C-alpha cells in the first residue's frame, strides 16, 4: 500500500477516539495555565497509545510531552487546549447564547488544535510501530497560548532543544499554510500605589493612583503617533481604585500589551511605555511597580518545511462536505454583518491570486471555504501574536490551517465556540492529523529534505542565538 494512504487509513481508524477527546476538551473549556482536565484527556490517550508521558514542564503543571521511539530524526508536534474567558456558548446554536453565564469557551478552537496534533502524533506512531521505523516523535502539550504563552516559557527553559523540526496547525475559516509571521508581544502590569484621603475635605493629603494610571494612558496614547506603523499598544484597567468618587484612589493597575513585527522593536516601544509610566508616577507623587507577565516572539518562517507540509495538505484538501453540513454552517454565516461578508471577497482575492473573480465571488457566498490557498510568503505580518514564534527560533517550525468554521467568521467569536463539536470541525481536525503524520513521514524517510530545512533555518537565524524575552525570574501565572 502507498505509505501515505496507509497513514490516512490509520488516522481514520481512530477517528472516534480523537473526536471523543475533542468534545471533552470543548466541554471543559479551561483557560490559561489551569488546564488540568484538558491535559489529562490527552495524556491518558497518549499513554494508552504507547507514548511515555512527562508532565510539569517549565514550571507549568499542565504542560507535558509524550514521547515515542528513539534516535534521529526527532520530530516535535505541538498541541494546545486552552479556552477563552467569557466565551461560553451553547453548542450548535446559531444565535449567541451562553451555556454558562460568564463561563469559558473555545473561541479560538484550541480544543481542535490539540485533537489534530494528537491524531497526527498517533498516526505517525502507528505507522512507525507497524513498519519498525526508527526515529523519535515528541508530542508537546502546551497550555496558555492565549496571553500566557506557555510555549514561550517552554522555549526559555530548553524544552524544545534537540528537535529537528516542529509541526502544528490552527483551526481557521480557511485552509492553507500559515505563510507569514505575526507580531511579537510583551505583556506587563503597571501597579500604582498612592495615599487615600477624603477627596473634598482633605485632598491635599491624597496621592491619586488613578490619576497616575490615567496620565500614563494619556502619555501612551500620544506615543502612538511616534512608533512604527505596525506597532500596537493596548491596555485594560485591572484596578481603578474603588467605587467611591469622594475618596482619593490609593491603588490602580493597568495591564498593557505592546506588539511589533520584531522582538527588538517591541523592546524599544516597551521601554518608552515604561518611561511614561515612571513619569506618571513622578507627576502624581505615587509609587510604581512593574510586573512583567509574559512575551512571545515573532514567527520565523521556514519555506522548505512549509512547502513540504503544503504538498501533504494537497492530499487531504479540499475536504468534502455533505449538503447538511453546508446548511448547518449557513446558519452561522448568515449571522455575519454585510460589511464582513464584503470583506470575505477581498480576503479571498488577496490569498488566492490564481482564482478568477467569478470563482472568488462564488466562494465568498459559500458557507464553507473549500479553497486550498497557495503559499505566498508575504512580507506583511499577521496583526496578532502566537507563541509558536518562540519555537520557530529554536527549531524549524511550520503551522498550517484547515477550515473548521463558517466562511469568514472571525476567531474569538461565539460562532467558533458553537461549531466546535460539529462534523465539519471534526473533519478539519482529522485532516490536520493526517497532514502532520504524512509530513513527519517525509521528514523521517527523506534525510535530504530535512537537511534543506535545517540549512534554511540556520540561514534565517544568521548567527542569532535564541534568547527569550521573558526575564528568568518571571514564572507562569
SULNORKA-V366760 format. One record per helix or strand of 2 or more residues. SS is the DSSP state (helix for helix, strand for strand). FROM is the first residue (numbers start at 1). TO is the last residue. If there is no record, write none. Layout:
BEGIN
SS,FROM,TO / SS,FROM,TO
END
This chain:
BEGIN
helix,3,13 / helix,15,28 / helix,36,48 / strand,52,55 / helix,57,59 / strand,64,70 / strand,74,80 / strand,83,84 / helix,110,131 / strand,135,142 / helix,150,156 / strand,165,172 / strand,175,177 / strand,184,193 / helix,203,205 / helix,209,226 / strand,232,239 / strand,251,260 / helix,263,284 / strand,287,296 / helix,303,316 / helix,323,333 / helix,338,351 / helix,357,364 / strand,372,373 / helix,388,394 / strand,397,403 / helix,414,418 / helix,423,445 / helix,447,461
END
